[in-house]
């Protein structure tokens, strides 16, 4: 029962425009580290899985950059989606390929562009998830983040009774998944002990495929149809027809055998410049500044200079980010609207 | 009695940093016009004076750029100060050189980096000044701008009784020059009909030199000592020893025979980014934008992009200026503090 990992690296990261671009999405950026977020994810999970069992699915646009970023991986372990179809298809496709190689495979599905401040706790949680699958092989396990504030940008997981526990972790049944709430509802979720849905899953490859067969039968049939093709032909054949649907909406919200491991490991999805500003080390004035930056009578700003010196005078709580060919300036509280800008800017 | 013009082009223009730099001060910038402010000044005064009677004094650092910007001028008419010594020395030096060529010279002294919206009125005022010197050759005439608001960044001129008038202009005695006031005092000056001191003068070369002999005798003696040297040797010898003093403080405030012509010709000294924003055409949102700029839910900003696209989201009343190697961001009301930044930035 070997541990496999699927790193999902198809994201476009529009919310970190203009640093993230179509040809350099968030997972290929690095923050306060030489390694990209993708590579940091890879280095983390090497503690769990052998290199030949670490798989990455990404977009055709950046597949060569991903391979160059992870030279330790076999070429065939880096799969390129011909087009984006949300999370369910790529998970289904990878699960079927992993299962073909290892019929007892345990498979963690992880985003490629999140920060984890406590990687040891993170890996312990994933190991615990793998362990519980020995006694409960049918379970679809998700990792739920203990929330620290009523965020409206995440989905929430309502946990139910505890199934088992070990090493400080517990495994709980899932009562329900909830879409992104408004702020009042988010506060209610916190009071009820709901968890953030971070899009991290651990399951046996055969179990998730069985669940896909039940809840997404057309998708499962397409997998069977393309199973005997070589990798690129299979990807092209599958993606040409598969529907676009998220694993949460398509599977997790309907499946009965779903469980969650509540965890805290300094998780942050860097969903906005504001979020990044809350993670990176700030100076005495509360400013997060990287690159050639001069701050005069300015506080609480996030300023990332990549070439020209950026000088702020008498300004607070702004985001200023210099990309290769654009400079974004907005209040930190408007960070969520940056993706709207990114969508209509070339590159 | 030929009309000569001395254009003073030694300014560093720190208040328009980072567009203005040591090697490209304000007078060498252009705004909504192909021509630089210096060249626009030159083109204006060609209506008054023959090219051989138009003189420019600038700094050694930019003299070649100035000559390239004004190719119509004889090389010797563009004089380079070896070092900055405020306005009195360069005026005294130029006056002595002009007098040596034309003992009846009338000489206007004009800044090189101001905008004049109504050049015809401006030239009419200067012509009127030249005319009055025929009857009053001893007068030191200054042009006073009728103020439109209680600016604290300019000196003021208190006019006294009217001496003469013609063509809509009048010539008045000067009661006193006043330093930059605080705002309350500035409001009082407006009520009393005081004028802005724009640093523009018209006088006979022999009269101003006589006044310099009286009020700045050491400076006058230095002129005599270097009078027979060729231009560069004279400049070097004079500037090596001359004291640094403004023409206002060193001469105008002490001289008895001073008069002022009140005038209105859409004058603006572009003393800050905010001032520039008030001059240039704005869009419906009150934004002044030049270059590749995108403004979303943003109003009243001054945004000058010179390369990268600058995107503002949800911000009002800012200055954003991209220079060659620096980007300034500050509230418009802090524009006056930009020179402090410029002084401590390289270039």
Contacts between the chains, C-beta under 8 A, distances in Angstrom:
chain1	res1	chain2	res2	distance
A	18	B	311	7.5
A	294	B	341	7.5
A	294	B	345	7.8
A	296	B	337	7.9
A	296	B	341	6.7
A	305	B	327	7.9
A	308	B	322	7.1
A	308	B	323	7.6
A	308	B	324	7.9
A	308	B	325	5.4
A	308	B	326	5.6
A	308	B	327	5.2
A	309	B	325	6.4
A	309	B	326	4.3
A	309	B	327	7.1
A	309	B	345	7.6
A	310	B	326	7.5
A	310	B	327	4.9
A	310	B	329	7.0
A	311	B	18	7.5
A	311	B	326	6.0
A	311	B	327	6.8
A	311	B	328	5.1
A	311	B	329	7.0
A	311	B	330	8.0
A	311	B	341	5.9
A	311	B	345	7.5
A	312	B	329	5.2
A	312	B	330	7.0
A	313	B	328	7.3
A	313	B	329	7.4
A	313	B	330	3.8
A	313	B	331	7.9
A	313	B	334	5.5
A	313	B	337	6.1
A	313	B	338	7.1
A	313	B	341	6.3
A	314	B	330	5.5
A	314	B	331	5.5
A	314	B	334	4.4
A	314	B	337	7.3
A	315	B	318	7.7
A	315	B	329	6.3
A	315	B	330	6.5
A	315	B	331	6.7
A	318	B	315	7.7
A	318	B	329	7.6
A	320	B	329	6.3
A	322	B	308	7.1
A	322	B	327	7.2
A	323	B	308	7.6
A	324	B	308	7.9
A	325	B	308	5.5
A	325	B	309	6.4
A	326	B	308	5.6
A	326	B	309	4.4
A	326	B	310	7.5
A	326	B	311	6.0
A	327	B	305	7.9
A	327	B	308	5.2
A	327	B	309	7.2
A	327	B	310	4.9
A	327	B	311	6.8
A	327	B	322	7.2
A	327	B	327	6.6
A	328	B	311	5.1
A	328	B	313	7.3
A	329	B	310	7.0
A	329	B	311	7.0
A	329	B	312	5.1
A	329	B	313	7.4
A	329	B	315	6.3
A	329	B	318	7.6
A	329	B	320	6.3
A	329	B	329	6.4
A	330	B	311	8.0
A	330	B	312	7.0
A	330	B	313	3.8
A	330	B	314	5.5
A	330	B	315	6.5
A	331	B	313	7.9
A	331	B	314	5.5
A	331	B	315	6.7
A	334	B	313	5.5
A	334	B	314	4.4
A	337	B	296	7.9
A	337	B	313	6.1
A	337	B	314	7.4
A	338	B	313	7.1
A	341	B	294	7.6
A	341	B	296	6.7
A	341	B	311	5.9
A	341	B	313	6.3
A	345	B	294	7.8
A	345	B	309	7.6
A	345	B	311	7.5
